[in-house]
Amino acid sequence: MEPLVLTNSEEILKFLAEVSLHGRGFITECLLAEVLDAGLSEPDYLNASGVDPDAHYKGAPNAWGNYHIRQSKKVFMVYSGAIRRTHIADTP
């Protein structure tokens, strides 16, 4: 997958609604729900990169593996690997 950068909140939310993560570690049927639960209701930046065979976009496998979603100073990150993990941070 080619790296993807989005900076429009509406486009980011639509994109996240189409991403599901399967496999080991952090999984979800809808990445949007997890981002909203983390408190990012109007994200202003998304960077998706890498490839993960257990990540699906619009139902198709081999979607992006790493996601960095930001709203103001809060960042929600998903990292692929043998066991997928997440991290939420507040940047200075």
Long-range contacts (C-beta under 8 A, 24 or more apart in sequence): 1-48, 1-49, 1-50, 1-51, 1-62, 1-63, 1-64, 3-47, 3-48, 3-49, 3-64, 4-46, 4-47, 4-48, 4-49, 4-64, 5-45, 5-46, 5-47, 5-48, 6-45, 6-46, 7-44, 7-45, 7-46, 9-42, 9-43, 9-44, 12-43, 12-44, 12-45, 12-46, 12-69, 13-43, 15-46, 15-48, 16-46, 16-69, 18-57, 18-58, 19-55, 19-56, 19-57, 19-63, 19-64, 19-67, 20-55, 20-56, 20-59, 21-52, 21-54, 21-55, 21-56, 21-78, 21-84, 22-54, 22-55, 22-56, 23-52, 23-53, 23-54, 23-84, 24-54, 24-82, 24-83, 24-84, 25-81, 25-83, 25-84, 25-85, 26-78, 26-84, 26-85, 26-86, 27-84, 31-67, 31-78, 34-76, 34-86, 35-69, 35-76, 38-74, 38-76, 38-88, 39-71, 39-74, 40-69, 40-70, 40-71, 40-74, 40-76, 41-71, 42-71, 43-69, 43-70, 43-71, 44-70, 44-71, 44-72, 45-69, 45-70, 45-71, 46-70, 50-80, 52-80, 52-84, 54-80, 54-84, 55-80
